[in-house]
Amino acid sequence: EQGLQLLELGGSVEEDYIRIARCFEATRQRCCRLEQDGRRAREQLARVEAERAALEVKLKHARNQVEVEMKKRHRAEAELEKQERKLQLVLELLMREPWGNEALSREQCSVFSALAGRRLGAALAPIRRSSAVDESCQSLLSHSDISYDRTEDDVVRS
């Protein structure tokens, strides 16, 4: 457009050629800047893609670790419940047997009576739940809310 406008203005041919040359030079410089911007953008995209890939690997490992830890926790809780039941049965047996009270000291009898008088699990609950995670109230992100669905990942890639 500018070239056509320059030709229509009239004037000497040399001046027109100089104006056209300046126009071409300005356009060439703008193209060079755009090419450099495009190169920088591609380099940045490559860096971001590499970082995203590394983060996806970390996310995959974290998901696997959470799954492993959840399985360990469930097994440990099941084992604890099993041992609680065994201890409860032993306490009940000791409290029922006439020789059990004689063989035990008064302090042991009072402790066993207290334990047998209430649910053993409730008596041991503070010990069992003494972890860094407070599980006494509902967490906003409980382990049951964790989703391993990859549909969100697929949407992002599209």
C-alpha positions in Angstrom: 0.0 0.0 0.0 2.7 2.4 1.0 4.6 1.6 -2.2 1.5 2.4 -4.3 1.0 5.6 -2.4 4.6 6.7 -3.0 4.2 6.1 -6.8 1.1 8.2 -6.9 2.6 11.2 -5.2 4.6 12.0 -8.2 8.0 13.6 -7.8 11.2 12.3 -9.1 11.8 8.7 -9.8 14.9 8.7 -7.6 13.0 10.0 -4.6 10.3 7.3 -5.2 12.9 4.6 -5.3 14.5 5.9 -2.1 11.1 5.9 -0.4 10.3 2.4 -1.6 13.8 1.2 -0.5 13.1 2.7 3.0 9.8 1.0 3.1 11.3 -2.3 2.2 14.0 -1.8 4.8 11.4 -1.1 7.5 9.5 -4.1 6.5 12.6 -6.3 6.5 13.5 -5.1 10.0 10.0 -5.8 11.2 10.2 -9.3 9.7 13.6 -9.8 11.4 12.1 -8.8 14.8 9.1 -11.0 14.3 11.4 -13.9 13.4 13.4 -13.4 16.5 10.2 -13.1 18.6 9.1 -16.4 17.0 12.4 -18.1 17.8 12.2 -16.9 21.4 8.6 -18.1 21.7 9.6 -21.5 20.3 12.5 -21.8 22.8 10.2 -20.8 25.6 7.6 -23.3 24.5 10.2 -26.1 24.4 11.4 -25.2 28.0 7.8 -25.1 29.2 7.0 -28.5 27.5 10.1 -30.1 29.1 9.0 -28.7 32.5 5.5 -30.0 32.0 6.8 -33.4 31.1 9.0 -33.5 34.2 6.0 -32.4 36.3 3.8 -35.1 34.8 6.4 -37.7 35.8 6.5 -36.3 39.3 2.7 -36.4 39.4 2.7 -40.0 38.3 5.2 -41.0 41.0 3.3 -39.0 43.6 0.0 -40.8 42.6 1.7 -44.1 42.8 3.2 -43.3 46.2 -0.2 -42.2 47.5 -1.7 -45.4 46.3 1.0 -47.5 47.9 0.7 -45.6 51.2 -3.0 -46.0 51.2 -2.7 -49.7 50.8 -0.1 -49.9 53.6 -2.4 -47.9 55.8 -5.4 -50.1 55.1 -3.3 -53.2 55.8 -2.0 -51.7 59.1 -5.5 -50.7 60.2 -6.8 -54.2 59.4 -4.0 -55.7 61.4 -4.6 -53.3 64.3 -8.3 -54.2 64.4 -7.4 -57.9 64.3 -5.0 -57.5 67.3 -7.6 -55.4 69.2 -10.1 -58.2 68.8 -7.5 -60.7 70.1 -6.7 -58.5 73.0 -10.3 -58.0 73.8 -10.9 -61.8 73.8 -7.9 -62.3 76.1 -9.1 -59.7 78.5 -12.6 -61.1 78.5 -11.2 -64.6 79.1 -9.0 -63.3 82.0 -11.9 -61.5 83.6 -14.2 -64.6 83.4 -11.8 -67.1 84.9 -11.7 -67.3 88.7 -8.0 -67.9 88.8 -7.4 -64.9 86.5 -8.3 -62.4 89.2 -6.1 -64.2 91.8 -3.0 -64.4 89.5 -3.2 -60.7 88.6 -2.3 -57.8 90.9 -5.0 -55.3 91.9 -3.5 -52.7 89.6 -3.6 -55.1 86.6 -7.1 -56.1 87.5 -8.3 -52.5 87.6 -6.6 -51.8 84.3 -8.1 -54.9 82.6 -11.5 -54.1 84.1 -11.4 -50.6 82.7 -10.4 -52.0 79.3 -12.9 -54.8 79.4 -15.6 -52.5 80.6 -15.4 -50.3 77.5 -14.7 -51.0 73.9 -11.0 -51.7 73.5 -10.7 -49.8 70.2 -12.1 -46.7 71.8 -9.5 -47.0 74.6 -6.7 -47.4 72.1 -8.0 -44.8 69.6 -5.9 -41.9 70.9 -2.8 -44.0 70.6 -3.7 -45.2 67.1 -4.5 -41.8 65.7 -1.5 -39.9 67.1 -0.1 -39.0 63.7 0.9 -35.7 62.0 -2.5 -35.7 60.2 -5.5 -34.7 62.2 -8.1 -37.2 61.3 -10.6 -36.3 64.0 -12.5 -34.0 61.6 -13.4 -34.3 58.0 -10.6 -33.1 55.8 -11.4 -31.2 52.6 -9.0 -33.5 50.8 -9.6 -36.9 52.3 -7.9 -39.9 50.6 -11.3 -41.0 49.3 -11.6 -37.8 47.3 -8.4 -38.4 45.4 -9.2 -39.1 41.8 -6.8 -40.9 39.5 -8.9 -39.9 36.4 -6.8 -38.7 33.6 -9.6 -36.9 31.7 -8.4 -33.5 33.0 -4.9 -34.3 31.7 -6.3 -35.2 28.3 -8.3 -32.0 28.1 -5.3 -29.9 28.8 -3.3 -31.5 26.0 -6.0 -31.0 23.4 
